[in-house]
Amino acid sequence: MATVVVAPTREETRQLRRVPDDLPPTPPDSDTNSDTEKGETEDAQRYVDAEVPLPPPTHPPTEVLEPDKKTPDNWLPRDPRLIRLTGVHPFNTEAPLSDLYNEGFLTSPELFYVRNHGAVPQVRDEDIPDWEFSIEGLVEHPIKLTLRDLLEQYEQKTYPITLVCAGNRRKEQNVVRKTKGFSWGAAGVSTALFTGVVLGDLLKKAKPKRGARYVCMEGADKLPNGYYGTSVKLNWALDPNRGMMLAHRMNGEMLRPDHGKPLRAVIPGQIGGRSVKWLKKLIITAEPSDNWYHIYDNRVLPTTVSPEESANNPKWWIDERYAIYDLSTNSVTAYPAHEEQLCLVGPQPNYRVKGYAYGGGGRRITRVEITLDKGKTWRLATIDYAEDRYREQGPRQMCGGELDMEWRESRFCWCFWNLDIPVSELAEASDIFVRAMDESMNVQPRDMYWSVLGMMNNPWFRVTIAKEGDYLRFEHPTQPALMPGGWMERVKKAGGNLANGFWGEKIGGAEAVEEPGMEGAKEVSMTKEGLKQLITIDELRKHDTEEKPWFVVNGEVYDGTPFLERHPGGAQSIVSAAGLDTTDEFMAIHSETAKVMMRDYHIGSLDEEGRAALVGNEVQPDPHSEPTPIFLDSRAWKKGILHAKTTNSWDTKTFTFKLEHDQQTLGLPTGQHIMIRLRDPVTREAIIRSYTPISETGKPGYMDVLVKIYFDTHERKGGKMSQAMDQLPIGHFVDFKGPIGKFEYRGRGICSVNGKERKVNTLLMICGGSGITPIYQVFRAIMQDQQDETKCVLLNGNRLLEDILCKADLDAFARDNAEKCKLMYTLTKAPEDWAGLRGRIAAPLLREHTSRELFGGEGEGGVMVLICGPEALEKSVHGALLEIGWGDEDMLFF
Ligand code: MTE
């Protein structure tokens, strides 16, 4: 008979947030560690008396944290202890490892790791019972259900389940060689009591048809590439041993927003990525999910596949063999903690080393082993499988569901292990390794299996031991996110090759072997050698000025003052970065040469406090402020929504973005550019490029950006940005910042370069391919202004006739303004009947059509040459123009 539980009212939800009175808190550790031994408290006694470990005390956060206030999650209180792994937003976080371990077997919802690909869908408590979801696709009886129906019509179960992000421990991979993923430490794992309905019960009601093999799931969070979604195998979903459920409660309370409120899938034993949150749809299919996130996320590609190869060759991503489902065997040492010190002179003869371990696919961890001599000899650790205690309970009600596990042989939770080691032996050792094995004898490997997404990292976990006087100091491999520290970083900095099979150390006098391919490409140094100056955040902020702008790249401080005049992007882009961390923008748009030049402007390193203060401290527009008449802001990224895509040719599209309101104008001076930022949906890595919109700058409500899409080909990798733009779904946000650029056309022959005005009577415009876009802005402004008598000579080079961008508009302007306009096109692959010029824009063509003499004596003002195109074109035009009599002072490169 079905257990009837009604959806909680708002009052009940509030009450549920409190741990039920009968739930004792997790005990303080009662082992021999000097730092944790606090004596047995009353609470610990209650815990010992309790039959099963129950949730730790929870303190639901009540305050929206400062960094979240400027994000779409500005309504969501969170725990400040969580470490942000991808800047401020989206929220991807793990707890400090010791805090996580100290919580015990179950994790409180506020410290449970979070992996959000985008903004958290907001659901009002009163709407929770009406949350709808569907079961559709290859089923005899498609079902639409509300959460109320789910609670009233189905049996509720409660299971303890560990969720693990496939990226857990990825930072170690990133230190060896940068993967496409962000840097999880070892706390991308947590455990809770989940309450809900067994997935198989629902699927059986819907009756999958013959040929159905997969259960695709979709969440309510709309992301750059559609809603988050993935799939699991139907056969598994129908198997009660696999324990898959749709859960609405976590540790007895309503799911918290970050964890899928009001409904999520929980897929035990598999990577967390399959446990879709904010669940809206179950679609039964014959094929695996074709959701973008299913294909481009959660895979372990062969180690030979480089980031470049994976980007060039889609075949790697659609091969189901590389999709990850079951977790791999893993174990981690929590104590000794990173940078923990152990006094050698003291009463404690032993130190208790301890940590967690988990297996995949429901397989039990059957042994955890420790070595102090790099794997020559091993000792067995004690394992505590708290999950067994729930199983031994037999059926009983817990947290609004039936705890019913005694019949099930699979294990879905982590276990804790510990081993007492004589302190004297630790003093003799240089490291402690741990490895676990599951019941199928899957043992953790000694060496890392590096792969392009850096997932499922599970080599032996190594904690190093340094003897410092009377103390031993311990170091974990890494620290999460950009936090410095860990033996891996130290070894790498000292020149060790982490891929040499000896953790970067020289063993037995052997020279470290260079293994090309495993070490990351050498990066250009942007710092002054030997400069040790530390700079505080206050000092940096004092230079948030136009006159003496200091800015930060990769934690280093640069003084942009001496370069204001000469900066090719204009002084404005340096000034806009004053007092800010501009790492993403700088690294995305500067060449190696520019990076080398940075050494001259390097003035010191931001101190640790300063670095922490800048983490995620990007200037964000205030979400509550009144909308401004002008969209662009040179210091903050603003969001525009992709409104329409118009295909102009096979490789060019116009992207129309909606500004913040219908009356708003872009605010872009003629001839200047904007920066567009997209984030790689998998890695959150920023892709930033500058573009010049083609819509009129005064157009209200919208802007149009013409983009030539550089598709990947067999021979060549395509454009990261243009392809990412092409994949953007309509309705998605894109970030914009600007204006940037040193040139501005102010009308009637007035040009401004770096703020200095200059009157010209003729503009010679030379461009290739999409280099037409900034030129077009200036050209159009002149053609549209009847009073503007400035002459334009435009030489526009392309390969094919159909490659010429904006041709119809250019031709129309030229036709209507013959007296002030000369338009020349040149093609390198012209059709036979082509009446225009032929050949590339190089010395012969320039000599014939743009020599200095041809422009001599044209009125009182001068001539200015505007050039825009690919780097190679700009270089060759520069050389040729110098040869034919132009000077550097005449030329302006966009
Ligand atoms: N479901 C939706 N709808 N959106 C997401 O971004 N992230 C997935 C999964 N389910 C995600 C999702 C990933 S990668 C993981 S590891 C888990 O949720 C994390 O669950 P948690 O945040 O509750 O720990």
Boltz pocket constraint, residues with backbone or C-beta under 6 A from the ligand:
constraints:
  - pocket:
      binder: B
      contacts: [[A, 112], [A, 113], [A, 114], [A, 115], [A, 116], [A, 117], [A, 118], [A, 163], [A, 164], [A, 165], [A, 166], [A, 218], [A, 219], [A, 220], [A, 221], [A, 228], [A, 258], [A, 259], [A, 260], [A, 271], [A, 272], [A, 273], [A, 274], [A, 275], [A, 276], [A, 277], [A, 278]]
      max_distance: 6.0
